[in-house]
Amino acid sequence: MKRTTKILIAVLAVLVLAGAMLGIYLATRPAASQGAKEITVEVIHSDQSSKTFTYHTDAEYLGEVLLAEDLVQGEDSQYGLMILTVDGEDAIFEESGAYWALYQNGEYAQTGADSTPIRDGDSFQLVYSK
């Protein structure tokens, strides 16, 4: 009887802890902006050439825009969208150590493209990096 009670208390403690962690995540995740927005995305290729794209969108997250506009291709990973190709150029880490770095308003993004919220006037850079 005592063992069953201890197991039940442990299970309840784990559930409470999981609920608290979910609540903290939901309260602190980056907020998205609703409505019409204009953003710019600058792509800096491996040869240091750059192209700037301007998008008008109602999307809340950057990944939605990049995929809808066919600027990027990638695959889903445990961390979200892994960008492999931008503007026709591949960056395959396993082959060459290259990847696409994401910057938001001049600072290295702390989230992946599909969880990076966008606001009107935001600027982004996708930089070919090694």
C-alpha positions as CSV (number, residue, x, y, z in Angstrom):
1,M,0.0,0.0,0.0
2,K,2.8,2.4,0.9
3,R,4.6,1.7,-2.4
4,T,1.5,2.4,-4.4
5,T,1.0,5.7,-2.6
6,K,4.7,6.7,-3.3
7,I,4.3,5.8,-7.0
8,L,1.1,7.8,-7.2
9,I,2.7,10.8,-5.6
10,A,5.7,10.6,-7.9
11,V,3.4,10.5,-11.0
12,L,1.4,13.5,-9.8
13,A,4.7,15.4,-9.1
14,V,5.9,14.7,-12.7
15,L,2.6,15.8,-14.1
16,V,2.6,19.0,-12.1
17,L,6.2,19.7,-13.2
18,A,5.4,19.1,-16.8
19,G,2.4,21.4,-16.6
20,A,4.5,24.1,-15.0
21,M,7.1,23.8,-17.8
22,L,4.4,24.0,-20.5
23,G,3.0,27.1,-18.8
24,I,6.4,28.8,-18.6
25,Y,7.1,28.0,-22.3
26,L,3.7,29.4,-23.4
27,A,4.2,32.5,-21.3
28,T,7.7,33.2,-22.6
29,R,7.7,32.1,-26.2
30,P,8.2,34.9,-28.8
31,A,5.0,36.6,-29.6
32,A,3.8,36.9,-33.2
33,S,2.2,40.0,-34.7
34,Q,-1.1,39.6,-36.5
35,G,-2.2,41.5,-39.6
36,A,-0.5,42.8,-42.7
37,K,3.3,43.2,-42.5
38,E,6.1,44.1,-44.8
39,I,9.5,42.4,-44.2
40,T,12.7,42.3,-46.1
41,V,14.9,39.2,-46.4
42,E,18.5,39.7,-47.6
43,V,20.3,36.6,-48.8
44,I,24.1,36.6,-48.7
45,H,25.5,33.8,-50.9
46,S,28.8,31.9,-50.5
47,D,30.4,34.3,-53.0
48,Q,29.3,37.2,-50.8
49,S,26.8,38.4,-53.4
50,S,23.5,39.5,-52.0
51,K,19.9,39.8,-53.0
52,T,17.2,41.5,-51.1
53,F,13.5,40.4,-51.2
54,T,10.6,42.4,-49.9
55,Y,7.4,40.5,-48.9
56,H,4.0,41.7,-47.9
57,T,2.3,39.1,-45.7
58,D,-0.2,38.2,-43.0
59,A,1.9,35.3,-41.8
60,E,2.9,35.3,-38.2
61,Y,6.2,33.4,-38.5
62,L,9.1,33.7,-40.9
63,G,9.2,30.1,-42.0
64,E,5.7,30.4,-43.4
65,V,6.8,33.3,-45.7
66,L,10.0,31.8,-46.8
67,L,8.4,28.5,-47.8
68,A,5.3,30.2,-49.4
69,E,7.5,32.4,-51.5
70,D,9.7,29.4,-52.4
71,L,12.9,31.3,-51.2
72,V,14.0,28.3,-49.1
73,Q,13.8,24.6,-49.2
74,G,14.6,22.3,-46.2
75,E,13.4,19.5,-44.1
76,D,11.7,19.1,-40.8
77,S,13.9,18.3,-37.9
78,Q,13.4,17.9,-34.2
79,Y,14.1,21.6,-33.9
80,G,11.8,22.7,-36.7
81,L,12.6,23.7,-40.3
82,M,16.2,23.0,-41.2
83,I,17.0,25.3,-44.1
84,L,19.2,23.5,-46.7
85,T,18.7,25.7,-49.8
86,V,18.2,29.4,-50.1
87,D,17.6,31.2,-53.5
88,G,18.9,28.0,-55.3
89,E,22.1,27.6,-53.3
90,D,22.6,24.5,-51.1
91,A,24.4,24.6,-47.8
92,I,24.7,21.0,-46.6
93,F,26.5,20.8,-43.3
94,E,27.3,17.1,-43.5
95,E,29.0,17.6,-46.9
96,S,30.9,20.9,-46.4
97,G,30.3,22.2,-42.9
98,A,28.1,25.0,-44.5
99,Y,24.8,26.2,-43.1
100,W,22.4,29.1,-43.4
101,A,22.6,31.5,-40.5
102,L,19.5,33.5,-39.7
103,Y,19.7,37.1,-38.5
104,Q,16.7,39.2,-37.4
105,N,17.1,43.0,-37.3
106,G,20.9,42.6,-37.3
107,E,21.2,40.1,-34.5
108,Y,21.7,36.3,-34.7
109,A,18.2,34.7,-34.4
110,Q,17.5,32.8,-31.2
111,T,14.9,30.7,-32.8
112,G,14.5,28.7,-36.0
113,A,12.8,30.2,-39.1
114,D,9.5,28.5,-38.5
115,S,9.3,29.8,-34.9
116,T,10.7,33.3,-35.5
117,P,7.8,35.8,-35.2
118,I,7.6,38.6,-37.7
119,R,6.5,42.2,-37.2
120,D,5.9,44.9,-39.7
121,G,9.2,46.4,-40.8
122,D,11.4,43.5,-39.7
123,S,14.5,42.7,-41.7
124,F,16.1,39.3,-41.9
125,Q,19.3,37.9,-43.3
126,L,20.1,34.4,-44.5
127,V,23.8,34.2,-44.6
128,Y,25.8,31.3,-46.1
129,S,28.2,30.3,-43.3
130,K,30.9,27.8,-42.6
